[in-house]
């Protein structure tokens, strides 16, 4: 695993080598705070929990996480450094995993910096911290799924804007798959089993289940499979695009 650790450290350090990382973190924290305290009605609800904070995470990630994922491979292909990376004593899978983990760790750092909100709710009341921990876990897993999708689409194109748009579209569809409006539409066209299968693909459904404090093995398997499948697809796409 040494090559993975080496590339992971290099990639993670590269995020903080430019002001972009700090701008991303500041924007993430400002939006998270605004959505929680203003639009989420944190104080008006009169409840000691972080539901107003986590309920907006899918939509917050929908635009911010693809902005991180779009550069994972598109930038490497455009600049030609992907050839240099793949000539290192590292396998394709190790390169894909290392770059993904670095991006995931970066998003995790941004998420961890929201801890003042957690401190605030504990100061104002007595929340169920077990539910909050589960919600943070669900949020991190959902961000990982978004990044894995973004990694694959970034590998498929040299254009970061195209990778961003495609990632947003696919993540949006996977979020909306579990909403009653979408399910109601498919119920008139498909048998109930197919409708349930479509709902089961929803990132939102599995995130909300964990955010309620119930860490079900099925939800963990869903996120693990989603991340694994899209990373596997990333490796295949890079292998096919090496000649381009």
C-alpha angles and dihedrals in degrees: 000000000000094000089052091051092047095051091041092056092045093050095045091049090050091062091061095041090082133042090248092086093052092046090052093050093047092049091047093050094045093049093045090051095045094048091047102045102029111026095024093052092226096173097033093058092063092211127123100229139096099236091119087055100049099036091073097046096094091056093041091053092044091078106019101048095050086054087062095040096049093070098048097094107352091070092047091052095045094050094041094236091121089080090053091049093050092049090062118098091268132107124238091252092051091051093049092046095046095050092046094049091049091053091045091050090051092053088045090056090052090049092048090054089067088075092112088070089055090048090049095054091048090050093051097044148336108284126182098260091189089064090047092052090049090049091053089050091050091047092051092048092050090050088051091053091050090049094049090053090047091049092056095047091044089056090052096060142034091216114087093197091056090048090050094050094046091048092050091049096049094043090049091052091049090050095048094047090085099047118109092235092059093042090050090054093052094044089071091052108032138040117265093255091059091046091052090048091054091048089050090060092060117116089201094056094053094042093052090048091057093040089061088065098258109120098195119188089227092060092048090049090049093055093042091051093045092052093042096048094049092046090050088051088050091056091049093049093049091049091051093046097049091097093052 
